[in-house]
Amino acid sequence: MEQVIDALTAPVTSGEWPPGHRLPSVAELAGELEVGRSTVREAVQALAHRGLLEVAQGRGTFVADPGTDAWALRLERSRARDVYEARRGPEIEAARLAASRRTDDDLAAIEDAAAARRAARTRGAVGEWAAADLALHRAVVAATHNPVLLRVFDALADGVHDTFTHQSADPDSGVDTDDEHEALVAAVACGDPDAAADATRAYLDACEAELRELLGDRA
């Protein structure tokens, strides 16, 4: 059922189905997604429970009204999950390569960004914290000396910054990945590719796990 939920969520979060949009019938969705009608009904009910859809008996199913903070927060969390999924492959490999290829100048840039991240977090300056977090991850990718990886990261940069900002400001968010970030810096510094990859995977896992919990996802 999770694949059906994802298929119905995607056009809502992307804006393809705007607020008030009436969804195709259960029969149409079942045919399009090649699943049973009962699976579609369960997915619709799950999304209605989460506040993304509204089921009006006798009229159909509609995209929920975004005029609530809860609905907007749901969208931000959904987008954040997408960004974390996209980051996983490139950044884990980048951490591994950075640990084996970094120069002294690369390490200095990474450590400077990490120090700025710590300082901003201590002050509670979310904007500076987000900027420093982005700078840290970009410095790690730059240390691979792989221009393709760097272009991939730069393509995700706005999403990385925005998801960090929203998740840090999310009233229900309690994720703390400072230890994982410090472990990443230490692993790159001592040239341990496996530890660098593990630290990267650990903080992405932590952030994604919290988002799944906030979104009510089981997968």
N, C-alpha and C positions, 0 to 999 in steps of 0.2 A: 504493500500500500504506500510505502514511503516514496516510491518512484512516481506514483500518481499524485501524491501531495506536492512533490517537487515540480511536476509538470503543470499543476494548477497554480502554484505559487509564482513561478517564473514570470508569466505575463502580467501578474499584478505588481510585482516589485519592479519590473522593467517599465511599467507604465503603458504597456500594450493594451491591457484591460484597465481603463481608468475607473475611478470611483463611480458607482452607479451602473457600471456595465453589467448587462445581463449575460450570464454564462450560457453556453449551449446546453441543450437538454442532457439528462443523464445518458440517454440512449446514444446521442451524438458523441458525447465525450467517451463513452465506452468503446464506440466504434473507432474513433480517432486514436485512442490510446491503446486499443487492442487488449482491453481488460473487461472483466465482468461488470455488470451494472451495480452489483452490491459493493464492489471495490470502489467505484466512483462515489457511491452514496456515503461510504465510510470516510473517504478522503474529504468530501465536501463538509461532512459533519465535523471532522477534526479541524478543518480550517475555519469553520464557523465558530467553533469553540475558542479558537485562538484569536478571533476577532477580525480575520481577514475577509471573510465572506458573511453574507446575511441570507438566510433562507426564508423566503416569504411564501407561506403555504398558498398554493393555487396560482402564484404569480411567477415563481422561479427562484433562482439563486443569483445574487448580485454581489459585486465587489463592495465591501463595506465603505461607509462614509469616512473619509480621512480627517474629519473635523475634530478628532480627539488626539490628545497627546499619546495615548496608548497605541493607536493605530500607526502614527508616525514613528514611534519608537520601534514597533514591530518591523516596519520597513527598513529602518536603519540596521537593525540586528540581522535581518535577512541579507542585506547587501554586505555587511561585514563578514558574514559566514562565507559568502561567495569569494570575497577578496582573500580570506585566509586559505581557502582551498586552492586558489590560483597561485598563492605564494609558496605553497609547500614544496613542490618539486624544485623550482629554481633556487630557492634560498637554502634548502638543505644541501644541495650540491655545491652552491656557492660557498657555504661555510666550510665544507670539506676541502675545496680547492684553495680557499683563502688561507687555511691553516698550513698548507704546504707551499704556497707561493708568495705569501706576503713579504714585503720588504720592511725595513725599519721605518721608512716614511709611511707606509701603509698602516703599520701598527700604531704609530703616533696618531694618525688621523682617527683610527678606531678608538683608541684610548681617550682622546680628547672628546670625541662624541659621547662616549660612555660617561665621562665625567660631567659633561653638560647635561646629559639625561638625568643623572643622579641629582644634580643641583636643582634642576627644574622640578623634579618630583618632590624634593624636600620642601621647596617653596610652594608647592601646589599650583604651579603655573602651567595649566594644561596645554596652552598654546605652545609655550617654549618646550615643554616636555614632549609634545607630539613632534615638533620640528627636530629636536635632538634625537628622538627615537628613529625618525626617518633617516637622519644623517648617519646614525650608527649602522643601520642596516645597509645603507648605500655604500658606506665605507668598507664594509665586509665584502660586498659584491665587487666593488672596485678593486679590492685586493686580489681578486682572482686573475686580474689582467686578461679577462675574457670580454671583449667588447659586445658580444652577442648577449651574454648574461646581463651585462650592465644595461643594455637597451631594453631587455625584458623587464628588468626591475624598474627602470624609469617609466615604462609604460604603465606600471602598476602604482607608481609613486603617489598619485593623487588619492587612489583608493587606500593605500597604506596609511597615509596621513589622516584621511577622513575617518576611517574605521577606528584608528587609535583614539582620535579626538572624541568620537561619539561613545566609544566603549568606556573611556576614562570618565566621561561625564554622565554615563548611564547611572541612574539612581540605584539600580539593582545589581550593578556590577561590583564584584569583589575580587576579581582575578588580580593576582600579583605575580609578575614574571621577572622581578628584579634579579632573583637568584639565577634564573636561566640565562638572562642577558649577561650577568657577570661571568657565568660559566662559559658562555660563548667567547667573550673577550679573552678569558684566561686560556682557553683551548687554542685560539688563534695565536696568542702570544707564545705558547710553548710548542706550537707546531704539531698539534694532535688532531688530525682530520676527523677521526671517529668521534672524539669528544665534542668537537665543534658541530658536527652534524647532529649528534644526540642532543646537544643543548638547544639547537635551532628547532629540532622536532619537538622537544619538550615544551618550549614556550608556545609554539603553534598549537600543539595538542591542548594545552591549558586554555588558551583563548577560544579555540573551537568548542571545547567541552562546555565552557561556560555559556557560550552562545546557544548551543544545542539545548542546554537546560533552560535558558531564558525563553527560547522559542518553543519549548515543549516537544522537541524532536527526540525520537528514540534512536534513530540511526546515527 
